[in-house]
Amino acid sequence: MVSCLTANDIRIIINECLISVGIFIDGNSQDDIDLTEFNLDSLSFISFVVDLEEQLNVTLPDSFLQYDVLKSLKGLTSLIVQFMETQS
């Protein structure tokens, strides 16, 4: 598990994982992004989560693996930061 990642590092990893499923967002913007606007189908959603887990070298809890939990980029970033802090 990578425990020395900052919130910005995690945001960059999330952005890269989104790109891998065809979602392109402004990675330089500090604005929050509503991830539900992108309407991921179930296959893209699972691909995103698997890629995210691989990049972070973690297994996210099942409670994270619900589409409605992943509403915003800042929210998802914060959730992962909190999770990783409890794992270190």
Secondary structure as the mmCIF struct_conf table of DSSP 4:
data_model
#
loop_
_struct_conf.conf_type_id
_struct_conf.id
_struct_conf.beg_label_comp_id
_struct_conf.beg_label_asym_id
_struct_conf.beg_label_seq_id
_struct_conf.end_label_comp_id
_struct_conf.end_label_asym_id
_struct_conf.end_label_seq_id
HELX_RH_AL_P HELX_RH_AL_P1 ALA A 7 SER A 20
TURN_TY1_P TURN_TY1_P1 VAL A 21 GLY A 22
TURN_TY1_P TURN_TY1_P2 GLY A 27 ASN A 28
BEND BEND1 ASP A 31 ASP A 31
STRN STRN1 ASP A 34 ASP A 34
HELX_RH_3T_P HELX_RH_3T_P1 LEU A 35 PHE A 38
HELX_RH_AL_P HELX_RH_AL_P2 SER A 42 LEU A 56
TURN_TY1_P TURN_TY1_P3 ASN A 57 ASN A 57
HELX_RH_3T_P HELX_RH_3T_P2 ASP A 62 PHE A 64
BEND BEND2 GLN A 66 GLN A 66
HELX_RH_3T_P HELX_RH_3T_P3 TYR A 67 VAL A 69
STRN STRN2 SER A 72 SER A 72
HELX_RH_AL_P HELX_RH_AL_P3 LEU A 73 GLN A 87
#
